[in-house]
């Protein structure tokens, strides 16, 4: 038996052509769906949920949406009953962990200040800090969190991990009030769910010690922007943000002008070959579906 899979680009066609039992069919939101859509059981979105959902009425046999991203917040609660949803968890963890390492090393070694001195042609020697001995609290113990931990420990940082539930050497979120006051750095790597939306509020931030760094590489709404802004404007905390709320950040937003925050435009996973890595995971997930198995990255209602 062969399963028809709707894919949004030629890269997808090439990747899925290697999967036994799969017939990839190219589609475009700018054109009528191909006739094969009536038989399609799997669809890979090439755009936001709001743009793709109207297609579902033309795919009566659809049973699986396979995302190319790790985040699923736009898709949960909107799919017809009986349609599974699988993410691309595992494709972008390494590159996003590298982004976190980049901002941590830049923060410790004061690279922005050296860059400013270079532009001014000023030989300015500064004493910088080190990751050695830093107490790093990683909130989010999935693939991304584990990838970051693996990169931090060779730098002799002390890593503590928190997950939505406790297991092995991972603390549950109920331990955060006791862990936050001891953290030099808090890195947010959780998905955006009903449990994590707004979890970093004024109380959370007030628990951090003076001079702590908050790194958000998850989703903007995990953090209460007003509460973070108050702490940053006071100068008590610092932040590195790859995601914001709102996003994109308006040009007149006060976060832009603060000297103690680094902002990048949601590019943690935006690296060369990211699309290929996404399709490697997607192909494996669809291969499991074809064999009658459940995808490993199936979203099971935690949103």
Buried (B, 14 or more C-beta within 10 A) or exposed (E): EEBBBBBBBEBBBEBBEEBEEBBBBBBEEEEEBBEBBEBBBBBBBBEEBEEBBEBBEEBEEBBBBBBBBBBBBBBBEEBEEEBBBBBBBBBBBBBBBBBBBBBBBBBBBBBEBBEEBEEEEEEEEEEEEEBEEBBBBBBBBBBBBBBBBEBBEEBEBBBBBBBBEBEEEBBEBEEBEEBBEBBBBBBBBBBBBEEBBBBBEEEBBBBBEEEBBBBBBBBBBBBBBEBBBBBBBEEBBBBBBBBBBEBEBEEEBEBEEBEBBBBBEBEBBBBEEBBEBBBBBBBBBBBBBBEEEEBEBBBEEEB
